[in-house]
Amino acid sequence: MVSIVASHAYAQDSGPVPADGVYNMLVGTYTAGKSEGIYVYRFDTKTGAATRVSVAQTVNPSFLVVSRDRRFVYAVNELPGDNGPATQRGGVSAFRFDAARGQLMFLNKVSSDGNDPCYLSLSPDEKYLLGANYSVAPDPGGSFAVFPVQADGQLGTSVLTVHHEGGGPVKGRQDNSHVHSTVFSADGRYLFTQDLGADKLYSYHYAPGDSHGPVTPTDSGYTRQKPGTGPRHLVFGADGKHAYLTSELAATVSTFDYRDGKLTPVQTLPLTEPGFKGAVGAAAIRLSPDGRFVYASNRGDANEIVIFSVDPANGHLKKIGHQSSLGKSPREFAIDPTGNWLIVGNQNSDTVYVFKRDQQSGLLDPTPKQHFELGSPVDFKLVSPS
C-alpha cells in the first residue's frame, strides 16, 4: 500500500534514478499548427538541457499517462477540437515505449466515447485506463469512460461510460457538464471526477471485482463547489490526507481534508495578485517531489506559475511567490524527479522554458536556464530510461 500512496500522491512514478541523471521527457502537443504528435526528449537533470530524440505522429495528444513499468504510454486524441464536426468522437491511443531508445510504437486506438478527451489516469492496479471527455455531442454534457488495459498494453473498448448532467451560471462555459479530470485518491479506493460545467467533484468507489462495474457512485455522490468557479484538476498531498484543486473560471486553488472517500473543503486562495483585472484561466496543479510545495498554472492575461508552501501540520497552503511563464497560455507543466527544475509549455506561443527551482524555498529562478521552441506544447511526463 505504501507504493500506491506514493505513486498516486505524486501522480507519476518516474522509475529508477538514472546514473547520469538523464530522463526521458515526453511532451504532448496540439497538432493543428507546427506540431506532429508526442515528442521524446532526453532531459539532463544536472543542466536542465533537453535534446530531441523522436516524435510519434498522432492527433492532438494533449494529455499523456505512462504505465508504472514505463513500457506503455497512453494519449488522448482531443477531437473534434474547436473546428471539427460535433459528431466526431475523440480517441485514446496506446503506444509501446522503448525507454532505453526513446522510441514510441503505436499499438492501437479506441474511441473515447465522447468529445474532446482531455485527461487520463490509470487505476492503482493498472487494470483500467480512465478518460475524461470534456464534452459529448450531439447530446450536451461531459462524461468519463473506463477502458480495460490488456496484457500487451493495448486498450479495449470502454466497459463503462458515465455521463454527468447539469451546468453552472457562466454563459458559454457552463451551459452543461464538462468533465475535466479523473483522479484516484491516494489510498486507491476512490475516484474523483472534476466537473467544470456543473461545479461538482463527483466521487466513486473503485472496486474492479464488483459485478456492477469497476466504479460505482458513493453515497454522498459529490462535493459541491461555489457556483461559477469551474473545478478543473485535483492532486493529493504527500500524506494522502489532503487534496488540492484548481478552479479554472475563478482562478483559485482550494484545499480539502480527505478521509474515507470524502473531501471536506477547508481553504480557498486566489492565484492572482490583489487588484488584478485581466482574464484568468487556472489549469494544472503539481506537488514538489518532497510534498512541501504546490504549484499551479494560470493562463489568460496572467500567464504564470503560482507557488504555495504546504503547512505540514494541517495541509493548508500559503502563497509564497509567482513566476511568469514567459509566454502565452501555460496549460501544463512538470517538476523533474530530482526537484531541481520546473518545465512549462506555453501553448499559444510555441515555447518551452526550464526554470531552476530552489528546493528549500520552493521559488523559481526568474531567468530560465534553458528554453526551446515546439508547436503548441501542452503536457510533460518524465520517466527513467532504465
N, C-alpha and C positions, 0 to 999 in steps of 0.2 A: 504493500500500500504506500510505502514511503516514495517509491519511484513514480507512482501515479500522481501523487500530490505534487512532487517536484516538477514533473513533466507538464502538468496542466496548470500549475500556478504560473509558470513562465511561458506556456503555450507552445514552445518549440524546444525539443531536445536536440541539441546540435551534434551530439555524439562525442567520441573521444577527442581530447585535445591533440591536435597535430604537433609533431615535434618542431616543425619550422614555423608554427603559428599561422599557416596559410589555410583558410577555409574556402569552400565553395560558397559563392553568393549567387542565389537565383533571384532574378528580377522579373516580376510580372509587369506587363505593359498593356496599354490600349493600342490597337493596331490600325486605326483609321488614318494615321499620319505616317510618320517615319519608321515606326517600329514593325517588327516581323513576328514577335511572339515572346517566348520565355528566353531570357539571356542568362548565360552562366559565366560568372567571373571568378577569378582567383582573388580573394581578398586577404591581404597581408595585415595581420593584426599588430605587427610591430611597427609598420609605417603608415597604415591606412590606405595604401595603394591598391587599386583594383585593375586587373588585367582581363580583358575579354577572352573567353575560351571558345564558346559556341553559342548557337541560337537554335531553338526548336520552333518551327513555324506553327502557330496556332492562333485563332482569332480571339482578341480581347481577353487574354489571361490575366485578369485584373486582381485575382487573389489566388494564392498558392498554399498548399499544405504538403508537408513531407512526412513519410512514414517514419516510425521510430528507428527502424534499421537502416534508413536512408536509401533504400532500394527503389522506392516509388515516390513519384511526385504527382499531385493532383491539382488541376487548374480549372477554374470556371472559364466558360466561354460566354462572356457577358453580352448576350444578344436579346432583343434586336438592337439595343442601344438607342440613341436619340433619333436616328434617321431610318431605322428598319421598320418593316411592316409589323403591326401589333400582333399579328397571328403567329409570328416566328418565335419558336421556343428557344431558350438558351440551352447551353450544354455544359457538361463536365467531362474533361479529358483526363485520361490516365497515361502516365509515362513511366517507363523503367529508367532508373537513373544509375549510370556508371559513375559513381562519385570519384573514383580514382582518376578517370579520364575527363570528368566534367562534361559528359555527354548524356543527352536525353533521347530516349527512343519511344515513339508513340506506340501505345498499346491499344486503347480503344476509347470511344466517346459515347456517352449516353445523354439522352435528353434530361435537362434539369427539372422537367415537369413544371416549368414556369418561365417567366420572362426576367431578364436582367439579373441572373445569379451573381451575387456579389460577395459571398463569404462561404468558406468551407471549414469543417472540423472533423477530425477522426475521433470515433468513440474511444474510451480508455482501453478497451480490448482490441481496437482496430478491426473489429468485425464489420463496422459500418462507417461510411462517409456521409456526413450531413451537409446539406447545402441550403443557403438562404436565397430565396427568389424575391428580389425587391418588389416585383410586380407580377401580376398574372393577367393576361389578356386572352380572349376578349372579356372574360369575367374580371372585374376590378378587384384588387386586393392582393396582398402578398402571401407567400407560402414558404414552407420548408419541406425538403424531401430527404428520404433516408435510402441510401444506396448500399447494397451488400458489397463488401470487398472480397474478391476471390483470392485463392492462394497464390495465383500468378500475378497478382496486382491489378488485374482488370476489374472493372466495375460492372455490376449487374444493374438492370433497370430498377427504378425505385420500388421498394416494397411498401412504402407509406408516404403519402403526401398530405400535409396538414395545412389547411387554408385558414388564415385569420380574417376577421371581419372588423368593420368599424373604421373610424377616422378621427381627425382632430380639427382644431379651429384654423390652422394655417392653410389658406387657399392655395391650391396648386401643388402643395407638398404633402398635405394630409387629407386629401379628398377621399382616400381609402387606406387600407392597410399597406404597410411596406416593411417586410421583414428584412433586417439589415445584418443580423449576425446570429450564429448558433454556437453557444459556448457551454462546455461542460463544467460543472462545479469541480473544485479541487479534489473532492473525495470521489469523483467519478460516478456518483449515484444519480445526479440530476442534470437535466439540460435546460438552459435558459435561452429563449429566443427573443431578441430585442426588436420591437416593432416601432419604427419611426413614425408611421402614419397614425397608429392607434394610441401612442403614448403609454405603452404597456411592456413589461418584461414578463413574458409567459414562462411558466415553469412546468417541466415534465419529469416523470420518473424515467430513468434508464434501466430497463430490465430486458436484456436480449433474449432470455428464455421464456418470456411471458407470451401466452397464447394470443393476447390482444395486440401484440406487436412490440418492437423494441423500445418505443417511447409511448407513455400514456400520461394524460394530464394529471397534475397533482390536485388535491382537494382545494387548495387555495386558488389555483388557476393562473393567477398573475399578480404582479406588483404594479399598481397604477402610478404613473408619473404625472407631474404637473402638466396640464393641457398646453399644447403648443411647443413643448420642449424638444420632441423628436429624438428619443433614445436610439443610439447607434451601435456602439461597441462596448463590450464588457470584458474585464480581466480580473482574475482573482489574485489576491495578495499572496505573499510568500508563505504565510502560515495557514492559508486556506480559510481563515475566519472572517475575511473582509473582501469586498469586491468594489471595483471602481468602474464607473460608467461615463462615457462621453454622450452628451445630448447635442446633436448636430445643430438644431434650429436655435437653441438657446445659448450655444457655445459655453457649456458648463461641464464640470466634472463632479460627479456625485459619489459619495462613499456609502457603502452598505455594510451592516453586520450580517454575516451568513451563519445559519445553523439549520441543519436537517432540511435542506431544500427550500428554506425561506430567506428572502432578502429583506432586511429592515433598513430603510433609509435613515441616515444619521447626519449627513452633511452635504451641502452643495456649494461649490465655489465657481466663480466666473473665470473663463480663460482670458478675457480681455482686461485691459487696464481701465481704471475709473475714467469716465468721460469719453471712451471710445465710441465713435458714431458710425463706423463703416459696416459693410457686410461681413457676416461671420459664417463659419461652417465647420464645427468641430468634427473630427474624423477619428484617427487612430489613437490608441492608448496602449502604452507599454510600461512594464516594470524593468528596473535595472536588474542585472543578474543577482545582486545581493538582496533585492527586495526593499531597499531603503529609499528608493525614489520612484516616482511615477511621472511619465512624460505623455503629453497629449499634443496632437497637431490641430491647428486652427487655420482654416482657409479664408475665403472671402477677401477682404482687404487687409486682414491681419497678417496672414502667411507666415506663421511662426510655430515654433515648438515651445510649449509652456511646461515649466518644470516645478514639481512638487516634492517635498520631503514627506516621508511616512513616519508618523509617530508610532514607535514600536509598542507602546502601551495600549493604544486603542485603535490603531489603524487610520486615524484621522490624517488629513492632508493639510499641508501649509505651502502656499505658493512662494517659491524662492527665486524664480527667475523666468526669463523668456529669451528666445533666440530667433532672429529672422531666419527663414529657410532660404533666403537669398534668391527666391523665385516665386512663381505663381502656383498656388493650389498644392500644398504639401499634403497629399492624401494619406499615404502610409510612410512608415519609417521603421528602422530596426536598430537595436543596440547589439553590437557584436558580442560573442560569448565571453570575451575577456573583460567586457565592460569599459574598454578604453575608447570606443568610437560609437558615434551615432550617425547613421546613414539615412539621409532623407531624399526622396524624389519629388521634384516639382513637376507635377503632371502637365501643367499648361505652359511651361517654359522649357521643357525637354532637357532638364539638368538634374544631376545627382551631386549632392555635396556630402563630404565626410568631415564631421566635426570631432575634434578631440574632446573627450569627456573626462572631467576631474572626478575620480571615484569617491573622493572624500566629501566634496561639496555638492556633487551632482550637477554642477554647472558645465556649460559648453563653452569652449574657446570660440569667440566670435569670428576668428579668422580660420576658415576651413583649411585642413591640411591637404585635401585632395578634392577635385571635382572632375566630372566628365559629362559629356552630352549623350543623351539617349532619348529616343522618342517616347513621350508620354509614360515615364516610369511611374509605377504605382506601388507594387508590393515587393518586399525583400525578405528572403529567408536565407540564413547562414547555416551551413552544415559541414561537418568534418569530411575530408576526402577519404578517410580510412574507416 
